[in-house]
Amino acid sequence: MHLIQFREIMRDAEVAYAIHPIVRKYLLTVKETTKALIACGVPRAANVARITNAWI
């Protein structure tokens, strides 16, 4: 179970790292980022958005 959770966290962090430059460039909020990720079909979009915006 812990390995599954670890892999999910790592995947979320990888997605957040990949989209971070765009989020920073356009100064997107957590809400806007979450909405865009949901539209793209990213699982756990709210978690990824929080990670991304924590770096700003």
All heavy atoms as atom14 arrays in JSON, in Angstrom:
{
  "sequence": "MHLIQFREIMRDAEVAYAIHPIVRKYLLTVKETTKALIACGVPRAANVARITNAWI",
  "atom14_mask": [
    [1, 1, 1, 1, 1, 1, 1, 1, 0, 0, 0, 0, 0, 0],
    [1, 1, 1, 1, 1, 1, 1, 1, 1, 1, 0, 0, 0, 0],
    [1, 1, 1, 1, 1, 1, 1, 1, 0, 0, 0, 0, 0, 0],
    [1, 1, 1, 1, 1, 1, 1, 1, 0, 0, 0, 0, 0, 0],
    [1, 1, 1, 1, 1, 1, 1, 1, 1, 0, 0, 0, 0, 0],
    [1, 1, 1, 1, 1, 1, 1, 1, 1, 1, 1, 0, 0, 0],
    [1, 1, 1, 1, 1, 1, 1, 1, 1, 1, 1, 0, 0, 0],
    [1, 1, 1, 1, 1, 1, 1, 1, 1, 0, 0, 0, 0, 0],
    [1, 1, 1, 1, 1, 1, 1, 1, 0, 0, 0, 0, 0, 0],
    [1, 1, 1, 1, 1, 1, 1, 1, 0, 0, 0, 0, 0, 0],
    [1, 1, 1, 1, 1, 1, 1, 1, 1, 1, 1, 0, 0, 0],
    [1, 1, 1, 1, 1, 1, 1, 1, 0, 0, 0, 0, 0, 0],
    [1, 1, 1, 1, 1, 0, 0, 0, 0, 0, 0, 0, 0, 0],
    [1, 1, 1, 1, 1, 1, 1, 1, 1, 0, 0, 0, 0, 0],
    [1, 1, 1, 1, 1, 1, 1, 0, 0, 0, 0, 0, 0, 0],
    [1, 1, 1, 1, 1, 0, 0, 0, 0, 0, 0, 0, 0, 0],
    [1, 1, 1, 1, 1, 1, 1, 1, 1, 1, 1, 1, 0, 0],
    [1, 1, 1, 1, 1, 0, 0, 0, 0, 0, 0, 0, 0, 0],
    [1, 1, 1, 1, 1, 1, 1, 1, 0, 0, 0, 0, 0, 0],
    [1, 1, 1, 1, 1, 1, 1, 1, 1, 1, 0, 0, 0, 0],
    [1, 1, 1, 1, 1, 1, 1, 0, 0, 0, 0, 0, 0, 0],
    [1, 1, 1, 1, 1, 1, 1, 1, 0, 0, 0, 0, 0, 0],
    [1, 1, 1, 1, 1, 1, 1, 0, 0, 0, 0, 0, 0, 0],
    [1, 1, 1, 1, 1, 1, 1, 1, 1, 1, 1, 0, 0, 0],
    [1, 1, 1, 1, 1, 1, 1, 1, 1, 0, 0, 0, 0, 0],
    [1, 1, 1, 1, 1, 1, 1, 1, 1, 1, 1, 1, 0, 0],
    [1, 1, 1, 1, 1, 1, 1, 1, 0, 0, 0, 0, 0, 0],
    [1, 1, 1, 1, 1, 1, 1, 1, 0, 0, 0, 0, 0, 0],
    [1, 1, 1, 1, 1, 1, 1, 0, 0, 0, 0, 0, 0, 0],
    [1, 1, 1, 1, 1, 1, 1, 0, 0, 0, 0, 0, 0, 0],
    [1, 1, 1, 1, 1, 1, 1, 1, 1, 0, 0, 0, 0, 0],
    [1, 1, 1, 1, 1, 1, 1, 1, 1, 0, 0, 0, 0, 0],
    [1, 1, 1, 1, 1, 1, 1, 0, 0, 0, 0, 0, 0, 0],
    [1, 1, 1, 1, 1, 1, 1, 0, 0, 0, 0, 0, 0, 0],
    [1, 1, 1, 1, 1, 1, 1, 1, 1, 0, 0, 0, 0, 0],
    [1, 1, 1, 1, 1, 0, 0, 0, 0, 0, 0, 0, 0, 0],
    [1, 1, 1, 1, 1, 1, 1, 1, 0, 0, 0, 0, 0, 0],
    [1, 1, 1, 1, 1, 1, 1, 1, 0, 0, 0, 0, 0, 0],
    [1, 1, 1, 1, 1, 0, 0, 0, 0, 0, 0, 0, 0, 0],
    [1, 1, 1, 1, 1, 1, 0, 0, 0, 0, 0, 0, 0, 0],
    [1, 1, 1, 1, 0, 0, 0, 0, 0, 0, 0, 0, 0, 0],
    [1, 1, 1, 1, 1, 1, 1, 0, 0, 0, 0, 0, 0, 0],
    [1, 1, 1, 1, 1, 1, 1, 0, 0, 0, 0, 0, 0, 0],
    [1, 1, 1, 1, 1, 1, 1, 1, 1, 1, 1, 0, 0, 0],
    [1, 1, 1, 1, 1, 0, 0, 0, 0, 0, 0, 0, 0, 0],
    [1, 1, 1, 1, 1, 0, 0, 0, 0, 0, 0, 0, 0, 0],
    [1, 1, 1, 1, 1, 1, 1, 1, 0, 0, 0, 0, 0, 0],
    [1, 1, 1, 1, 1, 1, 1, 0, 0, 0, 0, 0, 0, 0],
    [1, 1, 1, 1, 1, 0, 0, 0, 0, 0, 0, 0, 0, 0],
    [1, 1, 1, 1, 1, 1, 1, 1, 1, 1, 1, 0, 0, 0],
    [1, 1, 1, 1, 1, 1, 1, 1, 0, 0, 0, 0, 0, 0],
    [1, 1, 1, 1, 1, 1, 1, 0, 0, 0, 0, 0, 0, 0],
    [1, 1, 1, 1, 1, 1, 1, 1, 0, 0, 0, 0, 0, 0],
    [1, 1, 1, 1, 1, 0, 0, 0, 0, 0, 0, 0, 0, 0],
    [1, 1, 1, 1, 1, 1, 1, 1, 1, 1, 1, 1, 1, 1],
    [1, 1, 1, 1, 1, 1, 1, 1, 0, 0, 0, 0, 0, 0]
  ],
  "atom14_positions": [
    [[0.82, -1.19, 0.0], [0.0, 0.0, 0.0], [0.86, 1.26, 0.0], [0.58, 2.2, -0.7], [-0.94, -0.03, 1.21], [-1.88, 1.12, 1.26], [-2.95, 1.13, -0.18], [-4.42, 1.74, 0.49], [0.0, 0.0, 0.0], [0.0, 0.0, 0.0], [0.0, 0.0, 0.0], [0.0, 0.0, 0.0], [0.0, 0.0, 0.0], [0.0, 0.0, 0.0]],
    [[1.93, 1.26, 0.79], [2.78, 2.44, 0.87], [3.47, 2.71, -0.45], [3.66, 3.86, -0.83], [3.83, 2.29, 1.98], [3.23, 2.23, 3.34], [2.66, 3.34, 3.93], [3.09, 1.21, 4.22], [2.2, 3.0, 5.12], [2.45, 1.71, 5.32], [0.0, 0.0, 0.0], [0.0, 0.0, 0.0], [0.0, 0.0, 0.0], [0.0, 0.0, 0.0]],
    [[3.84, 1.66, -1.17], [4.49, 1.82, -2.47], [3.54, 2.46, -3.48], [3.95, 3.32, -4.26], [4.99, 0.47, -2.98], [5.83, 0.5, -4.25], [7.05, 1.39, -4.06], [6.26, -0.91, -4.61], [0.0, 0.0, 0.0], [0.0, 0.0, 0.0], [0.0, 0.0, 0.0], [0.0, 0.0, 0.0], [0.0, 0.0, 0.0], [0.0, 0.0, 0.0]],
    [[2.29, 2.09, -3.43], [1.29, 2.67, -4.33], [1.14, 4.16, -4.03], [1.13, 4.99, -4.95], [-0.07, 1.95, -4.19], [0.04, 0.52, -4.72], [-1.17, 2.7, -4.93], [-1.15, -0.35, -4.4], [0.0, 0.0, 0.0], [0.0, 0.0, 0.0], [0.0, 0.0, 0.0], [0.0, 0.0, 0.0], [0.0, 0.0, 0.0], [0.0, 0.0, 0.0]],
    [[1.03, 4.51, -2.75], [0.91, 5.92, -2.37], [2.15, 6.71, -2.77], [2.05, 7.84, -3.25], [0.66, 6.04, -0.88], [-0.69, 5.54, -0.46], [-0.87, 5.51, 1.05], [0.11, 5.49, 1.79], [-2.11, 5.51, 1.49], [0.0, 0.0, 0.0], [0.0, 0.0, 0.0], [0.0, 0.0, 0.0], [0.0, 0.0, 0.0], [0.0, 0.0, 0.0]],
    [[3.32, 6.12, -2.58], [4.56, 6.78, -2.96], [4.58, 7.05, -4.46], [4.96, 8.15, -4.89], [5.76, 5.93, -2.54], [7.08, 6.52, -2.96], [7.58, 7.63, -2.3], [7.8, 5.97, -4.01], [8.79, 8.18, -2.68], [9.01, 6.52, -4.4], [9.5, 7.62, -3.73], [0.0, 0.0, 0.0], [0.0, 0.0, 0.0], [0.0, 0.0, 0.0]],
    [[4.18, 6.08, -5.25], [4.16, 6.26, -6.71], [3.17, 7.35, -7.11], [3.45, 8.13, -8.03], [3.82, 4.95, -7.39], [4.96, 3.97, -7.36], [4.64, 2.72, -8.12], [5.75, 1.79, -8.06], [5.62, 0.48, -8.11], [4.43, -0.06, -8.22], [6.69, -0.29, -8.04], [0.0, 0.0, 0.0], [0.0, 0.0, 0.0], [0.0, 0.0, 0.0]],
    [[2.02, 7.43, -6.46], [1.05, 8.48, -6.75], [1.63, 9.86, -6.43], [1.48, 10.8, -7.21], [-0.23, 8.26, -5.96], [-1.07, 7.11, -6.45], [-2.28, 6.86, -5.58], [-2.41, 7.46, -4.5], [-3.12, 6.04, -6.0], [0.0, 0.0, 0.0], [0.0, 0.0, 0.0], [0.0, 0.0, 0.0], [0.0, 0.0, 0.0], [0.0, 0.0, 0.0]],
    [[2.3, 9.97, -5.3], [2.91, 11.24, -4.9], [4.0, 11.64, -5.9], [4.09, 12.8, -6.31], [3.47, 11.16, -3.47], [2.32, 11.03, -2.47], [4.34, 12.36, -3.15], [2.76, 10.64, -1.08], [0.0, 0.0, 0.0], [0.0, 0.0, 0.0], [0.0, 0.0, 0.0], [0.0, 0.0, 0.0], [0.0, 0.0, 0.0], [0.0, 0.0, 0.0]],
    [[4.81, 10.68, -6.3], [5.87, 10.98, -7.26], [5.3, 11.39, -8.62], [5.81, 12.3, -9.26], [6.8, 9.77, -7.42], [7.63, 9.48, -6.2], [8.65, 10.89, -5.68], [9.74, 11.03, -7.07], [0.0, 0.0, 0.0], [0.0, 0.0, 0.0], [0.0, 0.0, 0.0], [0.0, 0.0, 0.0], [0.0, 0.0, 0.0], [0.0, 0.0, 0.0]],
    [[4.23, 10.73, -9.05], [3.6, 11.1, -10.31], [3.03, 12.51, -10.23], [3.2, 13.32, -11.14], [2.49, 10.11, -10.69], [1.92, 10.38, -12.08], [0.54, 9.8, -12.26], [-0.4, 10.21, -11.25], [-1.05, 11.38, -11.26], [-0.85, 12.25, -12.2], [-1.91, 11.68, -10.31], [0.0, 0.0, 0.0], [0.0, 0.0, 0.0], [0.0, 0.0, 0.0]],
    [[2.37, 12.82, -9.11], [1.82, 14.17, -8.92], [2.93, 15.21, -8.96], [2.79, 16.27, -9.58], [1.09, 14.27, -7.58], [-0.19, 13.45, -7.54], [-0.62, 12.95, -8.59], [-0.76, 13.33, -6.44], [0.0, 0.0, 0.0], [0.0, 0.0, 0.0], [0.0, 0.0, 0.0], [0.0, 0.0, 0.0], [0.0, 0.0, 0.0], [0.0, 0.0, 0.0]],
    [[4.05, 14.92, -8.32], [5.18, 15.85, -8.31], [5.77, 16.02, -9.71], [6.16, 17.14, -10.09], [6.25, 15.37, -7.33], [0.0, 0.0, 0.0], [0.0, 0.0, 0.0], [0.0, 0.0, 0.0], [0.0, 0.0, 0.0], [0.0, 0.0, 0.0], [0.0, 0.0, 0.0], [0.0, 0.0, 0.0], [0.0, 0.0, 0.0], [0.0, 0.0, 0.0]],
    [[5.83, 14.95, -10.49], [6.35, 15.05, -11.85], [5.45, 15.91, -12.73], [5.93, 16.73, -13.51], [6.51, 13.66, -12.46], [7.64, 12.86, -11.86], [7.68, 11.42, -12.34], [6.73, 10.98, -13.02], [8.67, 10.74, -12.03], [0.0, 0.0, 0.0], [0.0, 0.0, 0.0], [0.0, 0.0, 0.0], [0.0, 0.0, 0.0], [0.0, 0.0, 0.0]],
    [[4.15, 15.74, -12.6], [3.22, 16.56, -13.37], [3.33, 18.02, -12.93], [3.39, 18.94, -13.76], [1.76, 16.06, -13.21], [0.78, 17.02, -13.85], [1.61, 14.67, -13.79], [0.0, 0.0, 0.0], [0.0, 0.0, 0.0], [0.0, 0.0, 0.0], [0.0, 0.0, 0.0], [0.0, 0.0, 0.0], [0.0, 0.0, 0.0], [0.0, 0.0, 0.0]],
    [[3.42, 18.25, -11.63], [3.54, 19.62, -11.11], [4.83, 20.27, -11.62], [4.82, 21.45, -12.01], [3.53, 19.6, -9.58], [0.0, 0.0, 0.0], [0.0, 0.0, 0.0], [0.0, 0.0, 0.0], [0.0, 0.0, 0.0], [0.0, 0.0, 0.0], [0.0, 0.0, 0.0], [0.0, 0.0, 0.0], [0.0, 0.0, 0.0], [0.0, 0.0, 0.0]],
    [[5.91, 19.52, -11.65], [7.18, 20.04, -12.14], [7.08, 20.42, -13.62], [7.61, 21.44, -14.05], [8.28, 19.0, -11.92], [9.65, 19.46, -12.37], [10.39, 20.34, -11.59], [10.18, 19.02, -13.56], [11.65, 20.77, -12.0], [11.43, 19.45, -13.98], [12.16, 20.32, -13.2], [13.39, 20.74, -13.61], [0.0, 0.0, 0.0], [0.0, 0.0, 0.0]],
    [[6.38, 19.6, -14.38], [6.25, 19.84, -15.82], [5.41, 21.08, -16.13], [5.71, 21.81, -17.07], [5.64, 18.61, -16.5], [0.0, 0.0, 0.0], [0.0, 0.0, 0.0], [0.0, 0.0, 0.0], [0.0, 0.0, 0.0], [0.0, 0.0, 0.0], [0.0, 0.0, 0.0], [0.0, 0.0, 0.0], [0.0, 0.0, 0.0], [0.0, 0.0, 0.0]],
    [[4.37, 21.32, -15.35], [3.48, 22.45, -15.65], [3.86, 23.72, -14.9], [3.31, 24.78, -15.17], [2.01, 22.11, -15.36], [1.77, 21.9, -13.87], [1.56, 20.91, -16.18], [0.3, 21.81, -13.49], [0.0, 0.0, 0.0], [0.0, 0.0, 0.0], [0.0, 0.0, 0.0], [0.0, 0.0, 0.0], [0.0, 0.0, 0.0], [0.0, 0.0, 0.0]],
    [[4.81, 23.62, -13.99], [5.19, 24.77, -13.17], [5.56, 26.02, -13.97], [5.1, 27.12, -13.64], [6.31, 24.38, -12.22], [6.84, 25.5, -11.39], [6.08, 26.56, -10.97], [8.07, 25.75, -10.89], [6.81, 27.39, -10.26], [8.03, 26.93, -10.21], [0.0, 0.0, 0.0], [0.0, 0.0, 0.0], [0.0, 0.0, 0.0], [0.0, 0.0, 0.0]],
    [[6.34, 25.93, -15.05], [6.69, 27.14, -15.8], [5.47, 27.87, -16.36], [5.42, 29.11, -16.36], [7.59, 26.64, -16.93], [8.13, 25.34, -16.44], [7.05, 24.76, -15.56], [0.0, 0.0, 0.0], [0.0, 0.0, 0.0], [0.0, 0.0, 0.0], [0.0, 0.0, 0.0], [0.0, 0.0, 0.0], [0.0, 0.0, 0.0], [0.0, 0.0, 0.0]],
    [[4.47, 27.13, -16.8], [3.26, 27.76, -17.36], [2.44, 28.41, -16.26], [1.95, 29.53, -16.42], [2.43, 26.71, -18.12], [3.18, 26.35, -19.4], [1.06, 27.22, -18.47], [3.31, 24.94, -19.69], [0.0, 0.0, 0.0], [0.0, 0.0, 0.0], [0.0, 0.0, 0.0], [0.0, 0.0, 0.0], [0.0, 0.0, 0.0], [0.0, 0.0, 0.0]],
    [[2.3, 27.7, -15.13], [1.56, 28.25, -14.0], [2.21, 29.55, -13.52], [1.54, 30.54, -13.25], [1.45, 27.22, -12.86], [0.85, 27.84, -11.61], [0.63, 26.02, -13.3], [0.0, 0.0, 0.0], [0.0, 0.0, 0.0], [0.0, 0.0, 0.0], [0.0, 0.0, 0.0], [0.0, 0.0, 0.0], [0.0, 0.0, 0.0], [0.0, 0.0, 0.0]],
    [[3.53, 29.54, -13.45], [4.25, 30.72, -13.0], [4.16, 31.86, -14.01], [3.96, 33.02, -13.65], [5.71, 30.37, -12.75], [6.45, 31.43, -11.98], [7.8, 30.93, -11.56], [8.76, 31.57, -12.45], [10.01, 31.25, -12.54], [10.5, 30.26, -11.84], [10.81, 31.89, -13.33], [0.0, 0.0, 0.0], [0.0, 0.0, 0.0], [0.0, 0.0, 0.0]],
    [[4.29, 31.54, -15.29], [4.26, 32.57, -16.34], [2.92, 33.31, -16.36], [2.88, 34.53, -16.48], [4.5, 31.92, -17.71], [4.49, 32.9, -18.85], [4.77, 32.2, -20.17], [4.74, 33.19, -21.32], [5.0, 32.52, -22.6], [0.0, 0.0, 0.0], [0.0, 0.0, 0.0], [0.0, 0.0, 0.0], [0.0, 0.0, 0.0], [0.0, 0.0, 0.0]],
    [[1.84, 32.57, -16.21], [0.51, 33.17, -16.28], [-0.09, 33.47, -14.91], [-1.25, 33.89, -14.84], [-0.42, 32.28, -17.1], [0.0, 32.21, -18.55], [0.64, 31.09, -19.04], [-0.2, 33.28, -19.4], [1.05, 31.02, -20.36], [0.21, 33.23, -20.72], [0.84, 32.1, -21.2], [1.25, 32.04, -22.51], [0.0, 0.0, 0.0], [0.0, 0.0, 0.0]],
    [[0.68, 33.25, -13.85], [0.24, 33.52, -12.47], [-1.12, 32.91, -12.17], [-2.02, 33.56, -11.64], [0.21, 35.04, -12.21], [1.55, 35.77, -12.4], [1.35, 37.26, -12.26], [2.58, 35.26, -11.4], [0.0, 0.0, 0.0], [0.0, 0.0, 0.0], [0.0, 0.0, 0.0], [0.0, 0.0, 0.0], [0.0, 0.0, 0.0], [0.0, 0.0, 0.0]],
    [[-1.26, 31.62, -12.48], [-2.52, 30.92, -12.24], [-2.68, 30.62, -10.76], [-1.72, 30.3, -10.06], [-2.55, 29.61, -13.03], [-2.46, 29.73, -14.55], [-2.39, 28.34, -15.17], [-3.62, 30.51, -15.1], [0.0, 0.0, 0.0], [0.0, 0.0, 0.0], [0.0, 0.0, 0.0], [0.0, 0.0, 0.0], [0.0, 0.0, 0.0], [0.0, 0.0, 0.0]],
    [[-3.91, 30.69, -10.3], [-4.22, 30.34, -8.92], [-4.41, 28.83, -8.83], [-4.47, 28.13, -9.84], [-5.52, 31.03, -8.45], [-6.6, 30.53, -9.24], [-5.43, 32.54, -8.59], [0.0, 0.0, 0.0], [0.0, 0.0, 0.0], [0.0, 0.0, 0.0], [0.0, 0.0, 0.0], [0.0, 0.0, 0.0], [0.0, 0.0, 0.0], [0.0, 0.0, 0.0]],
    [[-4.53, 28.35, -7.6], [-4.77, 26.91, -7.39], [-6.09, 26.51, -8.06], [-6.17, 25.47, -8.7], [-4.79, 26.58, -5.88], [-5.2, 25.13, -5.66], [-3.45, 26.85, -5.26], [0.0, 0.0, 0.0], [0.0, 0.0, 0.0], [0.0, 0.0, 0.0], [0.0, 0.0, 0.0], [0.0, 0.0, 0.0], [0.0, 0.0, 0.0], [0.0, 0.0, 0.0]],
    [[-7.09, 27.36, -7.91], [-8.4, 27.06, -8.48], [-8.34, 26.99, -10.01], [-8.9, 26.07, -10.62], [-9.4, 28.12, -8.04], [-10.83, 27.82, -8.34], [-11.75, 28.85, -7.7], [-13.19, 28.48, -7.87], [-14.07, 29.45, -7.22], [0.0, 0.0, 0.0], [0.0, 0.0, 0.0], [0.0, 0.0, 0.0], [0.0, 0.0, 0.0], [0.0, 0.0, 0.0]],
    [[-7.66, 27.94, -10.64], [-7.53, 27.95, -12.09], [-6.72, 26.75, -12.58], [-7.06, 26.13, -13.59], [-6.86, 29.25, -12.56], [-7.69, 30.48, -12.33], [-6.9, 31.76, -12.52], [-5.66, 31.76, -12.34], [-7.55, 32.79, -12.84], [0.0, 0.0, 0.0], [0.0, 0.0, 0.0], [0.0, 0.0, 0.0], [0.0, 0.0, 0.0], [0.0, 0.0, 0.0]],
    [[-5.65, 26.44, -11.87], [-4.81, 25.3, -12.24], [-5.6, 24.0, -12.11], [-5.54, 23.14, -13.0], [-3.55, 25.25, -11.36], [-2.87, 26.5, -11.44], [-2.62, 24.14, -11.79], [0.0, 0.0, 0.0], [0.0, 0.0, 0.0], [0.0, 0.0, 0.0], [0.0, 0.0, 0.0], [0.0, 0.0, 0.0], [0.0, 0.0, 0.0], [0.0, 0.0, 0.0]],
    [[-6.34, 23.85, -11.03], [-7.16, 22.65, -10.83], [-8.18, 22.5, -11.95], [-8.34, 21.41, -12.5], [-7.88, 22.71, -9.47], [-6.91, 22.85, -8.44], [-8.71, 21.47, -9.24], [0.0, 0.0, 0.0], [0.0, 0.0, 0.0], [0.0, 0.0, 0.0], [0.0, 0.0, 0.0], [0.0, 0.0, 0.0], [0.0, 0.0, 0.0], [0.0, 0.0, 0.0]],
    [[-8.83, 23.59, -12.31], [-9.84, 23.56, -13.36], [-9.22, 23.11, -14.69], [-9.78, 22.28, -15.41], [-10.48, 24.93, -13.51], [-11.61, 24.99, -14.48], [-12.24, 26.37, -14.5], [-13.33, 26.46, -15.55], [-13.92, 27.8, -15.61], [0.0, 0.0, 0.0], [0.0, 0.0, 0.0], [0.0, 0.0, 0.0], [0.0, 0.0, 0.0], [0.0, 0.0, 0.0]],
    [[-8.03, 23.64, -15.02], [-7.36, 23.28, -16.27], [-6.94, 21.81, -16.25], [-7.06, 21.11, -17.26], [-6.15, 24.18, -16.48], [0.0, 0.0, 0.0], [0.0, 0.0, 0.0], [0.0, 0.0, 0.0], [0.0, 0.0, 0.0], [0.0, 0.0, 0.0], [0.0, 0.0, 0.0], [0.0, 0.0, 0.0], [0.0, 0.0, 0.0], [0.0, 0.0, 0.0]],
    [[-6.44, 21.35, -15.11], [-6.01, 19.95, -15.02], [-7.19, 18.99, -15.11], [-7.07, 17.92, -15.72], [-5.23, 19.72, -13.72], [-3.86, 20.41, -13.66], [-3.29, 20.31, -12.25], [-2.92, 19.82, -14.67], [0.0, 0.0, 0.0], [0.0, 0.0, 0.0], [0.0, 0.0, 0.0], [0.0, 0.0, 0.0], [0.0, 0.0, 0.0], [0.0, 0.0, 0.0]],
    [[-8.3, 19.35, -14.52], [-9.5, 18.52, -14.63], [-9.95, 18.45, -16.08], [-10.32, 17.38, -16.58], [-10.62, 19.05, -13.71], [-10.26, 18.8, -12.25], [-11.97, 18.41, -14.05], [-11.19, 19.47, -11.25], [0.0, 0.0, 0.0], [0.0, 0.0, 0.0], [0.0, 0.0, 0.0], [0.0, 0.0, 0.0], [0.0, 0.0, 0.0], [0.0, 0.0, 0.0]],
    [[-9.91, 19.58, -16.78], [-10.29, 19.6, -18.2], [-9.38, 18.71, -19.04], [-9.82, 18.13, -20.03], [-10.26, 21.03, -18.72], [0.0, 0.0, 0.0], [0.0, 0.0, 0.0], [0.0, 0.0, 0.0], [0.0, 0.0, 0.0], [0.0, 0.0, 0.0], [0.0, 0.0, 0.0], [0.0, 0.0, 0.0], [0.0, 0.0, 0.0], [0.0, 0.0, 0.0]],
    [[-8.13, 18.58, -18.62], [-7.17, 17.72, -19.34], [-7.27, 16.26, -18.9], [-6.59, 15.4, -19.47], [-5.75, 18.22, -19.09], [-5.42, 19.79, -19.86], [0.0, 0.0, 0.0], [0.0, 0.0, 0.0], [0.0, 0.0, 0.0], [0.0, 0.0, 0.0], [0.0, 0.0, 0.0], [0.0, 0.0, 0.0], [0.0, 0.0, 0.0], [0.0, 0.0, 0.0]],
    [[-8.04, 15.98, -17.88], [-8.22, 14.61, -17.42], [-7.12, 14.1, -16.51], [-6.9, 12.89, -16.43], [0.0, 0.0, 0.0], [0.0, 0.0, 0.0], [0.0, 0.0, 0.0], [0.0, 0.0, 0.0], [0.0, 0.0, 0.0], [0.0, 0.0, 0.0], [0.0, 0.0, 0.0], [0.0, 0.0, 0.0], [0.0, 0.0, 0.0], [0.0, 0.0, 0.0]],
    [[-6.43, 15.01, -15.83], [-5.35, 14.6, -14.93], [-5.96, 14.1, -13.63], [-6.75, 14.8, -12.99], [-4.41, 15.8, -14.64], [-3.37, 15.44, -13.59], [-3.74, 16.26, -15.92], [0.0, 0.0, 0.0], [0.0, 0.0, 0.0], [0.0, 0.0, 0.0], [0.0, 0.0, 0.0], [0.0, 0.0, 0.0], [0.0, 0.0, 0.0], [0.0, 0.0, 0.0]],
    [[-5.61, 12.86, -13.21], [-6.12, 12.38, -11.93], [-5.48, 13.14, -10.79], [-4.34, 13.59, -10.89], [-5.72, 10.91, -11.91], [-4.68, 10.74, -12.94], [-4.81, 11.87, -13.91], [0.0, 0.0, 0.0], [0.0, 0.0, 0.0], [0.0, 0.0, 0.0], [0.0, 0.0, 0.0], [0.0, 0.0, 0.0], [0.0, 0.0, 0.0], [0.0, 0.0, 0.0]],
    [[-6.23, 13.3, -9.69], [-5.76, 14.01, -8.5], [-5.32, 15.43, -8.83], [-4.3, 15.93, -8.39], [-4.64, 13.22, -7.83], [-5.09, 11.84, -7.37], [-3.97, 10.91, -7.0], [-2.92, 11.49, -6.24], [-2.72, 11.3, -4.93], [-3.56, 10.53, -4.28], [-1.72, 11.85, -4.32], [0.0, 0.0, 0.0], [0.0, 0.0, 0.0], [0.0, 0.0, 0.0]],
    [[-6.13, 16.11, -9.65], [-5.79, 17.44, -10.16], [-5.59, 18.46, -9.04], [-4.69, 19.29, -9.11], [-6.88, 17.92, -11.12], [0.0, 0.0, 0.0], [0.0, 0.0, 0.0], [0.0, 0.0, 0.0], [0.0, 0.0, 0.0], [0.0, 0.0, 0.0], [0.0, 0.0, 0.0], [0.0, 0.0, 0.0], [0.0, 0.0, 0.0], [0.0, 0.0, 0.0]],
    [[-6.41, 18.41, -8.01], [-6.29, 19.39, -6.92], [-4.96, 19.24, -6.19], [-4.33, 20.23, -5.82], [-7.46, 19.23, -5.95], [0.0, 0.0, 0.0], [0.0, 0.0, 0.0], [0.0, 0.0, 0.0], [0.0, 0.0, 0.0], [0.0, 0.0, 0.0], [0.0, 0.0, 0.0], [0.0, 0.0, 0.0], [0.0, 0.0, 0.0], [0.0, 0.0, 0.0]],
    [[-4.53, 18.02, -6.0], [-3.25, 17.77, -5.33], [-2.09, 18.31, -6.18], [-1.19, 18.96, -5.66], [-3.07, 16.28, -5.06], [-1.91, 15.99, -4.15], [-1.67, 16.72, -3.18], [-1.17, 14.94, -4.44], [0.0, 0.0, 0.0], [0.0, 0.0, 0.0], [0.0, 0.0, 0.0], [0.0, 0.0, 0.0], [0.0, 0.0, 0.0], [0.0, 0.0, 0.0]],
    [[-2.12, 18.07, -7.48], [-1.08, 18.56, -8.38], [-1.07, 20.09, -8.37], [0.0, 20.71, -8.32], [-1.29, 18.02, -9.81], [-0.32, 18.66, -10.78], [-1.16, 16.52, -9.84], [0.0, 0.0, 0.0], [0.0, 0.0, 0.0], [0.0, 0.0, 0.0], [0.0, 0.0, 0.0], [0.0, 0.0, 0.0], [0.0, 0.0, 0.0], [0.0, 0.0, 0.0]],
    [[-2.24, 20.71, -8.39], [-2.32, 22.17, -8.39], [-1.73, 22.76, -7.11], [-1.01, 23.77, -7.15], [-3.77, 22.62, -8.56], [0.0, 0.0, 0.0], [0.0, 0.0, 0.0], [0.0, 0.0, 0.0], [0.0, 0.0, 0.0], [0.0, 0.0, 0.0], [0.0, 0.0, 0.0], [0.0, 0.0, 0.0], [0.0, 0.0, 0.0], [0.0, 0.0, 0.0]],
    [[-2.0, 22.12, -5.99], [-1.44, 22.61, -4.71], [0.07, 22.49, -4.69], [0.76, 23.4, -4.22], [-2.06, 21.85, -3.54], [-3.47, 22.32, -3.2], [-3.93, 21.77, -1.85], [-3.85, 20.31, -1.8], [-4.84, 19.49, -2.12], [-5.99, 19.97, -2.51], [-4.7, 18.19, -2.03], [0.0, 0.0, 0.0], [0.0, 0.0, 0.0], [0.0, 0.0, 0.0]],
    [[0.6, 21.39, -5.2], [2.04, 21.22, -5.25], [2.66, 22.29, -6.16], [3.66, 22.92, -5.8], [2.41, 19.81, -5.78], [1.99, 18.74, -4.79], [3.92, 19.73, -6.05], [2.09, 17.33, -5.33], [0.0, 0.0, 0.0], [0.0, 0.0, 0.0], [0.0, 0.0, 0.0], [0.0, 0.0, 0.0], [0.0, 0.0, 0.0], [0.0, 0.0, 0.0]],
    [[2.06, 22.5, -7.31], [2.6, 23.47, -8.28], [2.62, 24.87, -7.68], [3.61, 25.58, -7.79], [1.75, 23.47, -9.57], [1.7, 22.14, -10.08], [2.36, 24.39, -10.6], [0.0, 0.0, 0.0], [0.0, 0.0, 0.0], [0.0, 0.0, 0.0], [0.0, 0.0, 0.0], [0.0, 0.0, 0.0], [0.0, 0.0, 0.0], [0.0, 0.0, 0.0]],
    [[1.55, 25.28, -7.06], [1.47, 26.63, -6.53], [2.27, 26.81, -5.26], [2.57, 27.94, -4.88], [0.01, 27.03, -6.3], [-0.66, 27.39, -7.61], [-0.18, 28.27, -8.31], [-1.73, 26.71, -7.96], [0.0, 0.0, 0.0], [0.0, 0.0, 0.0], [0.0, 0.0, 0.0], [0.0, 0.0, 0.0], [0.0, 0.0, 0.0], [0.0, 0.0, 0.0]],
    [[2.65, 25.76, -4.61], [3.51, 25.87, -3.43], [4.91, 26.32, -3.82], [5.62, 26.93, -3.02], [3.57, 24.54, -2.7], [0.0, 0.0, 0.0], [0.0, 0.0, 0.0], [0.0, 0.0, 0.0], [0.0, 0.0, 0.0], [0.0, 0.0, 0.0], [0.0, 0.0, 0.0], [0.0, 0.0, 0.0], [0.0, 0.0, 0.0], [0.0, 0.0, 0.0]],
    [[5.34, 26.07, -5.06], [6.67, 26.45, -5.52], [6.76, 27.92, -5.87], [7.85, 28.45, -6.01], [7.08, 25.63, -6.73], [7.38, 24.2, -6.4], [7.8, 23.72, -5.2], [7.27, 23.08, -7.26], [7.97, 22.36, -5.28], [7.66, 21.95, -6.52], [6.89, 22.93, -8.59], [7.68, 20.68, -7.07], [6.92, 21.67, -9.12], [7.29, 20.56, -8.38]],
    [[5.64, 28.57, -6.07], [5.66, 29.98, -6.53], [5.95, 30.89, -5.36], [5.52, 30.76, -4.29], [4.33, 30.35, -7.21], [4.18, 29.53, -8.47], [4.26, 31.83, -7.51], [2.89, 29.73, -9.21], [0.0, 0.0, 0.0], [0.0, 0.0, 0.0], [0.0, 0.0, 0.0], [0.0, 0.0, 0.0], [0.0, 0.0, 0.0], [0.0, 0.0, 0.0]]
  ]
}
